[in-house]
Every structure is written in C-alpha cells, then in structure tokens.
C-alpha cells in the first residue's frame, strides 16, 4: 500500500493520525495535518477565513477570559441573541444560545464545562445568534498537483439539537 484513506468520522478528522501516516512514508488521502489543526479549532478557522476575505458572522473573535465584566461587555457589543460556542467543538455539542444578558455568565460556565468534558478543551467564544440560517456545504476534491473540482452543494439545514438529520443535494435554497 502507498496510501491510507481514513474513511469518515474519527480518524478522518484527526490531525495527529494524518501526521503519523505521512511520517510513516504513506500518503494520507485527506487534508494535511496543518489544515486540520487550523480548521478543527473554530477560532483559528475564523481567523483563516477573515485573512482570506471570507465574510464571517460577527463575534468575539477570541476565546473568552475569566473577567465577567469583559464577557458581559462583549455580549452587549455583539448584541443579543448570541451563541456561545466551544472553539474545539463539533457534532452539535458545545453550543448554547443566549437570549438575554442575565443568563450569559451561567451559560458561559455551562458551555465551558460541556466543552471541557467533550473535547478536553474548555475554550469558548461568542458569536451572533442567527435564527433560521441555511447550512450549505460545498464538497471540494483536490490533489497535490493543483487539480481541484467541487462536487456540488448540499443543504444540511434540517437539524435537531444542532446535529444534521438530513443532507439534501442539490440544495433547494
């Protein structure tokens, strides 16, 4: 074998696994480990998108600190409703909407605890809460020779508890 394809799920998103495969002399069929590390952390992914000129949802832009007054001020600046998100989160976990300032600090504590338990990373940030957004994904297949194609789009908007239920292609939106 010359290459390893990790399938989907756990190993396909594990930067350490991809790095070990490459160090072992095999080709890893998937994103580079560095890319997975950037995109696997939501705050670094947002920064990469901003650097590339991609519009992003308004938010704190950084991990929340421990100062309650600063966190409350940040919530006011973004404007309610807001969403607290785990920077290392995924799979619909580590997300909590906040509709009023009076519940922000408790919600931050709860989200940090959930993120720490689920992702071994309790870093959280704030983002403007979007009501009824469309979740559209575009799959891109590329190789090391600068060949790339998109495989169309899919709508993943039908969700329960922030987890996709149905992925529909092509998108009706």
C-alpha atoms as one frame of an Amber mdcrd trajectory, in Angstrom:
protein
   0.000   0.000   0.000   1.149   3.517  -0.804  -1.663   5.476   0.808  -4.185
   5.362   3.621  -7.751   6.591   3.302  -9.220   7.038   6.797 -12.860   6.776
   5.758 -15.107   9.226   7.567 -15.512  10.163  11.205 -12.902   9.841  13.931
  -9.621   9.224  12.041 -10.555  11.386   9.055 -10.506  14.472  11.316  -7.523
  13.507  13.471  -4.512  15.706  12.636  -2.152  13.555  14.722  -3.178  10.445
  12.766  -2.652  12.210   9.413   0.773  13.376  10.572   1.772   9.853  11.686
   0.668   8.412   8.333   2.819  10.959   6.471   5.814  10.349   8.781   5.492
   6.624   8.097   6.035   7.250   4.382   2.446   6.743   3.276   0.263   9.290
   1.545  -2.699  10.389   3.644  -5.807  10.729   1.500  -7.383  13.761   3.105
  -6.450  17.239   4.299  -2.946  17.953   5.540  -2.486  17.763   9.316  -1.771
  21.516   9.462  -5.041  22.263   7.672  -6.966  20.012  10.069  -5.445  21.811
  13.046  -6.399  25.229  11.671  -9.920  24.247  10.676 -10.509  21.976  13.686
 -10.301  24.933  16.047 -13.183  27.285  15.309 -11.301  30.424  16.375  -8.308
  29.680  14.137 -10.708  28.728  11.314 -12.492  32.081  11.655  -9.136  33.891
  11.579  -8.094  31.969   8.435 -11.393  32.848   6.750 -11.029  36.534   7.628
  -7.463  36.539   6.247  -8.846  35.018   3.021 -11.508  37.741   2.788 -14.452
  35.452   3.582 -17.287  37.225   5.423 -17.846  35.799   8.907 -20.604  36.006
  11.487 -19.858  38.847  13.960 -18.455  37.620  17.253 -15.844  37.978  19.945
 -13.015  36.868  17.650 -11.152  35.420  20.618 -11.574  33.000  23.480 -13.468
  34.410  26.439 -11.444  35.241  29.511 -12.452  34.888  33.139 -13.487  38.525
  33.697 -17.301  38.587  33.968 -17.496  42.317  33.202 -15.482  41.905  29.987
 -17.659  38.978  28.902 -20.853  40.930  29.595 -19.489  43.918  27.662 -18.616
  41.665  24.734 -22.146  40.243  24.736 -23.586  43.769  24.662 -21.256  44.772
  21.829 -22.284  41.794  19.661 -25.955  42.224  20.568 -28.421  39.623  21.753
 -29.273  36.937  20.940 -25.800  35.411  20.870 -24.411  31.887  20.673 -21.673
  30.587  22.957 -19.511  28.111  21.047 -16.716  25.762  22.045 -13.643  26.555
  19.947 -12.803  22.845  19.744 -16.409  21.745  19.374 -18.225  19.772  16.750
 -21.084  17.407  16.209 -23.602  19.868  17.612 -22.018  19.867  21.078 -20.613
  22.849  22.938 -23.138  25.364  21.605 -25.588  27.334  23.711 -27.863  30.208
  22.626 -28.271  33.158  24.996 -31.225  35.474  24.511 -30.770  37.824  27.486
 -27.752  39.227  29.290 -28.920  37.923  32.670 -28.192  34.323  31.615 -24.849
  34.940  29.866 -22.408  34.207  32.698 -24.128  30.994  33.787 -24.361  29.883
  30.154 -20.638  30.520  29.658 -19.849  28.348  32.701 -22.125  25.538  31.478
 -20.697  25.636  27.947 -17.122  25.625  29.256 -17.877  22.574  31.403 -19.504
  20.756  28.476 -16.628  21.659  26.138 -14.003  20.550  28.638 -15.717  17.201
  29.149 -16.476  16.565  25.472 -13.376  17.983  23.757 -10.765  18.263  26.515
 -10.705  21.984  25.679 -12.904  24.433  27.605 -12.163  27.443  25.389 -15.372
  29.206  24.291 -16.208  32.314  22.290 -19.273  34.382  21.383 -20.958  34.705
  18.020 -24.116  36.493  16.888 -27.008  34.016  17.014 -28.593  33.575  13.603
 -32.217  32.482  13.668 -33.212  30.006  10.939 -29.979  30.108   8.907 -29.306
  27.844   5.918 -26.443  25.386   6.442 -24.939  24.884   2.989 -21.814  22.788
   2.427 -19.707  22.513  -0.713 -17.502  19.466  -1.104 -14.163  20.042  -2.860
 -11.848  17.272  -4.031  -8.232  18.250  -4.715  -4.862  16.590  -5.141  -1.204
  17.560  -4.749  -0.974  18.516  -8.432  -3.277  21.571  -8.201  -6.251  19.699
  -9.639  -9.500  20.527  -7.887 -13.201  20.061  -8.527 -16.273  20.825  -6.496
 -18.752  18.034  -6.048 -21.791  20.259  -5.785 -23.503  21.634  -2.740 -25.719
  20.140  -0.109 -28.153  21.648   2.328 -27.715  20.458   5.917 -30.242  22.873
   7.425 -32.584  20.210   8.787 -31.118  19.689  12.241 -32.095  18.582  15.716
 -30.039  19.818  18.670 -27.514  21.330  16.239 -26.878  17.957  14.596 -27.631
  17.260  10.952 -30.589  14.974  10.341 -30.803  15.165   6.546 -28.274  16.308
   3.962 -30.058  17.244   0.739 -28.358  17.637  -2.642 -28.696  19.707  -4.620
 -29.679  22.396  -2.159 -33.216  23.724  -2.581 -32.047  27.137  -1.292
